[in-house]
Amino acid sequence: MLDLVSSGETMVKFYYWLNKLLLLDVFLVFGFFGWFVVAAIAQNSGLDLGLGLWQQLWMPVIQPALGLVMLGAIMSGVVSRFVNKKV
């Protein structure tokens, strides 16, 4: 039989680690944005700081990271609304 206390603790731990993962993803997205800004400015100055590589990473890496941030923001709001209603 499922123990409700351990199930609640498991959900709290899951929510905690999910928030850590989403926070890491947000900083990853900020890093990609910073890289883009610096590389775009450098490209206009005649320097190559990886704008082409950034563009190659757009579809397979950066877009899914952005999608994860958006999904995490939506899910965090939904979950917190349910948690606040239970209290």
C-alpha positions as CSV (number, residue, x, y, z in Angstrom):
1,M,0.0,0.0,0.0
2,L,1.2,3.5,-0.8
3,D,2.2,5.7,2.1
4,L,0.8,9.2,1.6
5,V,3.5,10.8,3.7
6,S,6.4,9.3,1.7
7,S,4.4,10.1,-1.5
8,G,4.2,13.8,-0.4
9,E,7.9,13.9,0.4
10,T,8.7,12.4,-2.9
11,M,6.7,15.0,-4.7
12,V,8.4,17.8,-2.7
13,K,11.8,16.3,-3.6
14,F,10.8,16.0,-7.3
15,Y,9.5,19.6,-7.3
16,Y,12.8,20.8,-5.7
17,W,15.0,19.1,-8.3
18,L,12.8,20.1,-11.1
19,N,13.1,23.7,-10.0
20,K,16.9,23.3,-9.8
21,L,16.9,21.9,-13.4
22,L,14.8,24.8,-14.7
23,L,17.0,27.3,-13.0
24,L,20.1,25.8,-14.6
25,D,18.2,25.9,-18.0
26,V,17.4,29.6,-17.5
27,F,21.1,30.4,-16.9
28,L,22.0,28.3,-20.0
29,V,19.5,30.4,-22.1
30,F,21.0,33.6,-20.6
31,G,24.4,32.4,-21.6
32,F,23.3,31.6,-25.1
33,F,21.8,35.1,-25.4
34,G,25.0,36.7,-24.1
35,W,27.0,34.7,-26.6
36,F,24.6,35.8,-29.4
37,V,24.9,39.5,-28.5
38,V,28.7,39.4,-28.2
39,A,29.1,37.4,-31.4
40,A,26.7,39.6,-33.4
41,I,28.5,42.8,-32.3
42,A,31.9,41.2,-33.1
43,Q,30.6,40.1,-36.5
44,N,29.8,43.7,-37.3
45,S,33.3,44.7,-36.2
46,G,34.9,42.0,-38.5
47,L,35.7,39.5,-35.7
48,D,34.5,35.9,-35.7
49,L,33.4,34.9,-32.3
50,G,31.2,32.0,-33.2
51,L,28.1,33.5,-34.7
52,G,28.0,30.7,-37.3
53,L,28.3,28.1,-34.6
54,W,25.6,29.7,-32.6
55,Q,23.3,29.6,-35.7
56,Q,24.1,25.9,-36.2
57,L,23.1,25.3,-32.5
58,W,19.9,27.2,-32.8
59,M,17.6,24.4,-33.8
60,P,19.0,21.3,-32.0
61,V,20.1,23.0,-28.7
62,I,18.9,26.6,-28.1
63,Q,15.2,26.2,-29.2
64,P,14.6,23.2,-27.0
65,A,16.2,25.0,-24.1
66,L,13.9,28.0,-24.7
67,G,10.9,25.7,-24.9
68,L,11.9,24.0,-21.6
69,V,12.1,27.4,-19.9
70,M,8.6,28.3,-21.2
71,L,7.1,24.9,-20.3
72,G,8.7,25.2,-16.8
73,A,7.3,28.7,-16.3
74,I,3.8,27.5,-17.2
75,M,4.0,24.2,-15.2
76,S,5.5,26.0,-12.2
77,G,2.4,28.4,-12.1
78,V,0.0,25.5,-12.5
79,V,1.7,23.4,-9.8
80,S,2.0,26.3,-7.3
81,R,-1.7,27.1,-7.9
82,F,-2.7,23.4,-6.9
83,V,-0.3,23.4,-4.0
84,N,-1.7,26.7,-2.6
85,K,-5.3,25.4,-2.9
86,K,-4.4,22.3,-0.9
87,V,-3.0,24.4,2.0
